[in-house]
Amino acid sequence: MKIISLVGSPHGLKGNTARLLSHVLDGAKAEGAKTESIVLAGTNVLLCLACDTCHRKGRCPQKDEFESIKKKVLDSDGIVLASPNYIFSVSAQLKAFMDRCCGVVHCMAFEGKYGASVVTSGGGDEEPIAQFMNHFLITTGVTPVGSVWATMGTIVGEDFPKEILGQARELGKKLVRAWKDKAIFPEAEKIRKSFEERMRRLMLYRKEDWPYEYQFWKKRRGLK
């Protein structure tokens, strides 16, 4: 299994978010996965311009690394999103990537992959952010297997508590096992099917405006 991790922290691979992510990836590696982490630095994935080109042609015209990162995700089997809690949401760096995935979302183009989310904060409220990240994964076609988070203000010393370390490593193992077993998570599947129907109606409504996405749906899902 090949896993791509996207780190939406300005501290890159040296911050708390990446440290917690590393334990998730250790668990995945223990199950035989290969991993690659990509830092969303704010300069390699720029803000969405709402130009509609991705819907019409299938690619973003901006000259940055979004398309190459997207290809790495498309070529992978799993994706892990990692972000600090910035004012009750993901970081701007990760949100920029999410917004640039509007075409991916319309096509649910990451279908068949499995994913997870990682969140850290200074003072709490991580769970809603993890839920938001996992919901985003569902809308791209990914099946999320869970999440892990840590409230750094409650941790004494530099190391994560054994309980959090155990949760992180187990999440990584669960991600790989779910992919191997082609596991189905009923609640996520319910949301995915509902969103797929929503996108199907949207494609029919905008088929003249968004030819690439309409043709994608015709080929992938037999849309008429």
C-alpha positions in Angstrom: 0.0 0.0 0.0 1.2 3.5 -0.9 0.1 6.3 1.4 0.4 10.0 0.7 0.2 12.3 3.7 -0.5 16.0 3.4 0.8 18.2 6.2 -0.9 21.5 6.5 1.3 23.0 9.2 3.6 26.0 8.8 6.1 24.1 11.0 6.3 21.5 8.2 7.8 18.2 9.3 9.2 19.6 12.5 5.9 20.6 14.3 3.6 18.7 16.6 1.2 17.8 13.8 3.9 16.1 11.8 5.2 14.4 14.9 1.8 12.9 15.6 1.4 11.9 12.0 4.8 10.1 12.1 3.4 7.7 14.6 0.4 7.0 12.4 2.7 6.3 9.6 4.9 4.0 11.8 1.8 1.9 12.4 1.1 1.8 8.6 4.7 0.8 7.9 4.5 -2.0 10.4 1.7 -3.4 8.2 3.9 -3.1 5.1 2.8 0.3 3.7 5.1 2.7 1.9 4.6 6.4 2.8 5.4 9.8 1.5 4.7 13.1 3.3 4.1 16.4 1.5 4.2 19.7 3.3 1.6 22.2 2.1 3.7 25.3 2.6 1.2 27.9 1.3 3.3 28.6 -1.7 3.2 25.2 -3.4 -0.6 25.1 -3.5 -2.1 28.5 -4.1 -5.7 29.7 -3.5 -8.5 28.7 -5.8 -9.4 31.3 -8.3 -12.9 29.9 -9.0 -12.2 30.0 -12.8 -14.0 26.8 -13.5 -11.2 25.5 -15.7 -10.9 22.2 -13.8 -14.6 21.5 -14.3 -14.3 22.3 -18.1 -10.9 20.8 -18.9 -9.9 18.6 -15.9 -6.8 20.5 -14.9 -6.1 23.7 -12.9 -4.2 26.3 -15.0 -2.3 27.7 -12.0 1.5 27.3 -12.1 2.1 25.6 -8.8 2.4 22.0 -7.4 -1.3 21.2 -7.0 -1.6 19.0 -10.1 1.6 17.0 -9.3 0.4 16.5 -5.7 -3.0 15.4 -7.0 -1.4 12.9 -9.3 0.5 11.4 -6.4 -2.7 11.0 -4.5 -4.4 9.5 -7.6 -1.5 7.0 -7.9 -1.6 6.1 -4.2 -3.9 3.7 -2.2 -4.4 5.9 0.8 -4.3 9.5 2.0 -3.8 11.0 5.5 -4.6 14.7 6.1 -2.8 16.4 9.0 -3.5 19.8 10.3 -3.2 21.9 13.4 -6.4 23.5 14.9 -6.4 27.1 13.6 -9.4 29.0 15.0 -11.7 25.9 15.0 -10.8 24.7 11.6 -8.0 23.3 9.5 -5.0 25.5 8.6 -5.2 27.9 5.6 -2.5 25.7 3.9 -4.7 22.6 4.0 -7.9 24.5 3.2 -6.3 25.8 0.1 -5.6 22.3 -1.1 -9.2 21.3 -0.2 -10.6 24.2 -2.2 -8.4 23.4 -5.2 -10.0 19.9 -5.1 -13.3 21.2 -6.3 -13.0 19.2 -9.5 -11.9 16.1 -7.6 -14.9 16.5 -5.4 -17.3 16.8 -8.3 -15.9 13.6 -9.8 -15.2 11.9 -6.5 -12.0 11.1 -8.3 -10.1 9.6 -5.3 -12.7 6.7 -5.2 -11.4 3.4 -3.9 -8.8 4.9 -1.6 -8.8 4.8 2.2 -7.8 7.6 4.5 -7.5 9.1 8.0 -7.0 12.5 9.7 -4.6 13.9 12.2 -5.2 17.0 14.3 -3.2 18.8 17.0 -4.1 21.9 19.0 -2.9 24.0 21.9 -6.2 23.9 23.9 -8.7 21.4 22.5 -11.7 21.2 20.1 -9.9 18.8 17.7 -12.7 16.3 17.1 -15.0 18.6 15.0 -12.0 19.4 12.8 -11.1 15.7 12.4 -14.8 15.1 11.4 -14.6 17.9 8.9 -11.4 16.4 7.4 -12.9 13.0 7.1 -16.1 14.3 5.6 -14.0 16.0 2.9 -12.3 12.7 2.2 -15.7 11.1 1.7 -16.7 13.7 -0.8 -13.5 13.0 -2.8 -14.4 9.3 -2.9 -12.1 8.2 -0.1 -13.2 5.9 2.8 -11.9 7.3 6.1 -11.1 4.8 8.7 -10.8 7.2 11.7 -8.7 9.9 13.2 -6.4 10.8 16.0 -5.7 14.1 17.8 -3.7 15.6 20.7 -4.2 18.6 22.9 -0.7 19.8 23.4 -1.5 22.1 26.3 -2.4 19.1 28.4 0.8 17.2 27.6 3.8 17.4 30.0 7.2 17.1 28.2 7.9 16.6 24.6 6.6 13.0 24.1 3.0 12.1 23.4 1.3 10.1 26.2 1.3 6.3 25.6 -2.4 6.3 25.1 -2.2 8.8 22.2 0.9 7.0 20.7 -1.1 3.8 20.8 -4.1 5.4 19.1 -1.9 6.9 16.4 -0.1 3.7 15.6 -3.3 1.7 15.6 -4.9 4.1 13.2 -2.0 3.6 10.8 -2.4 -0.2 11.1 -6.2 0.1 10.7 -5.7 2.1 7.5 -3.6 -0.6 5.9 -5.8 -3.4 7.0 -9.0 -1.7 5.8 -7.3 -1.3 2.4 -6.2 -4.9 2.3 -9.7 -6.2 3.3 -11.6 -3.6 1.1 -13.5 -2.8 4.3 -16.8 -1.1 4.2 -17.7 1.4 6.9 -21.6 1.7 6.9 -21.9 5.3 8.0 -19.3 6.6 5.7 -20.8 4.6 2.8 -24.2 6.1 3.5 -22.8 9.6 3.3 -20.8 8.7 0.2 -23.8 7.3 -1.7 -25.9 10.4 -0.8 -23.2 12.7 -2.0 -22.7 10.7 -5.2 -26.4 11.1 -6.0 -26.0 14.9 -5.3 -23.1 15.1 -7.7 -24.9 13.0 -10.4 -27.7 15.5 -10.4 -25.2 18.4 -10.6 -23.5 16.8 -13.6 -26.8 16.5 -15.4 -27.6 20.1 -14.6 -24.3 21.5 -15.7 -23.3 19.1 -18.5 -23.1 21.9 -21.1 -20.9 24.1 -18.8 -18.6 21.4 -17.5 -17.8 19.0 -20.4 -14.8 17.3 -18.8 -16.7 16.4 -15.6 -19.8 15.3 -17.5 -17.7 13.0 -19.7 -15.9 11.7 -16.6 -19.2 10.7 -15.1 -20.4 9.1 -18.3 -17.3 7.0 -18.5 -16.9 6.2 -14.8 -20.5 5.8 -13.7 -22.5 5.4 -16.9 -24.2 8.8 -16.6 -26.7 9.4 -19.5 
